[in-house]
Every structure is written in structure tokens, then in C-alpha cells.
Amino acid sequence: MGFGDKISNAAEEAKGKAKEKFGDATDNESMEAEGRADQAKANAKKVGENVKDAAENTKDSASDLFNDDK
């Protein structure tokens, strides 16, 4: 996951938490739900990025294993 992606996802998650807390404080269920949705979206992006990173690492490891320059 790139550094910019991490920052973007963290910002989206923080925004969601703020919306959820604001909605809770003002008894605005719609705002709370929107905040939870923003957090879920940010977490889904993190999972997707982690899967991409794992696939890349697996590919690199396999390449190293089969392309041993001995």
C-alpha cells in the first residue's frame, strides 16, 4: 500500500468516526449511519490494498525462488 493511500484511508476513517460521533451527540441517526459507512468504506479499501500487497509479495517471492542466479 502506498503512503498516499494509507493517508487517504486514515483520513476517510477519521472523517467517518467524526461523523458518527457528531451524529450520536446530536441524535442524528442518518449522520451516525453515514459515519459508519465511511469507516466501512475506508476499511474495505485497506483490505483491498493489503490483498494487492500480499499478492505482489507472493509474486516476488516466487520469482526469487525460481530465478535463483546460481
N, C-alpha and C positions, 0 to 999 in steps of 0.2 A: 504494500500500500504506500503510495506516495505521501510525502509530508503534507502537501496541499490538501489531499483527500482526507487525511487524518484531521487536519484543522477544520475543514469544511464539515465533516461528520460531527466533530465535537461541538462546533458552533450550532449545528442544527439540533443536536441533542439538548444543548443548554437552552436554546430557544424553546424547545418543547417542554422542558422542565419548568421554565419560567411561565409559559402559557398555562400549564397545568396548575401551578401554584396560584397564579393570578385568578384563574377560573374558580379554584377552590375557595380562595379568600373572598371572592365577590359572589359566590354561589351561582356561577355561570357554568352550567354543565356542558354547554357547547364548547366553551373555551377550554375546559378541562379535557374533553374528548379530543379536541384539535391538538392540544399539547401532547397527549398520549400518542396520537397518530404521528406527530412529528418525531417523537422519540423512537417509535417503532420503525419509521422510515430510515432514520439515521442508523439504527442498529442493523437493519437489513442491508444497508449499504456496507457497513463494516463487515458483515458476514460475507458478502459478495467479494469484497476486496481480499479478505482472508483466504477465501477459496482460490482466488486468482493467484495469490502469493504462494499458497501451498502447491498449486499445480506447477507454477514456474520453478519452485524449489525442487519438486519431484523430477521435472524435466531436466533441470541442471544436474541433479544427482545421477540420473540415468545416463545422461550424456557423458559425465565424468567416468562412470563405471565402464561404459562400452567404448570410449575413446581414449583409453589409457595409452599414453605415448611412451611405452617402454620398448 
